[in-house]
Amino acid sequence: SKYMVAQGFKDIYTVGQTHSLLPSLQSGDTDIRKNMIYVGEIGKVDLMLLKNLALLGKELDFEIDVYGPNPPSDFEYVNYLGLVQNEKLPAVLKKYKVGLMPYKNIDKFRIGQNPIKLLEYGICGLSILSTWHEEYDYQPKIDNLFIINNSLDKSVVLEALNASLSSRDLAWFSSRYYLNVYDKICLKY
């Protein structure tokens, strides 16, 4: 983009590590979705919690698909599907019912994070099943955000599977996603 500035272009914006999910707001049938997804680096995920979710999935008839780099060698309890290109992420997310954020109970992973994954999942219509993040204490109640502890609560998982995205949540996710991606992450030259 600095090259483009040198060529005389004005109002150039760069967007780092993100993509537009806004077109995803209007499409995707959440009634036919049933599986769960995790997208991202697996190193900060509580693998025992993920395994327990996968075992519960056998009982409740859902599977967990994982997209991201560097899977552990003993990862047979989920469907590891490799990497997904950013521009294909909205289409992938719209196939799922629940987005997972099952992080380790370690402060460095959950305090002070801006969970952009929460916004990506929500803006695509997914319920979110997450361990606690500090940011959750400072935002309005989100109807389709379900907090789990590192010990698994079956009733919370069932709530996430049965939840639907409310119009209020959709408005919050879309405004918050826009603010994070376009007003905070974009750099103007």
C-alpha positions, -999 to +999 in steps of 0.1 A: +000+000+000+029+024+005+037+018-032+001+029-041+005+060-020+037+068-039+017+064-071-007+091-060-036+070-046-054+085-016-075+070+012-058+036+011-066+013+039-048-019+049-065-046+069-043-070+088-053-106+096-089-102+088-115-103+061-150-091+056-177-113+071-204-087+066-220-104+036-225-134+058-251-116+078-279-122+054-274-158+045-271-193+060-299-214+073-292-219+110-320-245+114-301-272+094-268-267+112-258-291+139-220-295+142-194-275+161-163-257+148-130-244+161-108-222+138-074-211+148-042-220+166-047-251+187-019-244+212-041-223+235-070-247+235-079-269+265-075-302+247-092-322+275-122-299+273-123-303+235-120-341+239-149-341+264-170-320+241-163-345+213-173-374+235-205-356+244-210-351+207-213-389+202-242-389+228-259-358+214-252-364+177-228-337+167-192-336+155-164-311+160-144-299+130-111-281+136-094-258+111-059-245+118-022-252+119-002-277+139-027-304+152-015-325+181-006-361+172-034-376+193-062-356+177-085-384+165-115-374+185-122-344+162-122-340+125-090-320+117-096-304+083-064-284+079-062-247+071-089-226+056-082-195+035-095-162+050-118-155+021-134-189+024-140-186+062-175-171+060-188-199+038-172-225+061-186-210+093-221-208+079-222-247+078-220-249+116-243-244+146-217-237+174-184-219+173-159-231+200-135-210+220-124-236+246-093-220+259-070-232+287-077-218+321-045-198+320-046-161+325-023-153+296-048-169+272-080-153+285-073-119+301-069-089+280-077-106+247-100-090+222-118-122+211-123-114+174-132-151+170-164-143+190-173-117+165-165-138+135-186-167+148-215-144+158-217-125+126-220-158+107-249-168+129-233-194+152-239-199+189-206-195+208-195-219+234-165-204+252-145-204+283-146-170+301-128-140+286-122-107+305-140-088+278-173-106+285-176-087+318-177-054+299-202-060+272-240-064+271-255-099+275-253-118+243-281-144+241-261-169+220-228-167+240-226-197+264-198-197+290-183-231+300-158-238+326-129-261+319-151-288+334-179-296+310-215-288+317-239-308+295-268-284+300-248-254+287-238-274+256-274-283+250-284-246+253-258-236+228-270-263+203-306-251+207-300-214+206-308-191+177-292-158+169-315-130+179-319-098+159-305-079+189-274-101+190-270-098+152-271-060+154-245-061+182-222-085+164-223-065+132-217-031+148-189-045+170-173-064+142-173-033+120-158-012+148-131-037+155-122-045+119-127-013+101-122+014+128-095-002+149-075-026+128-075-006+095-045+017+091-049+048+070-019+062+051 
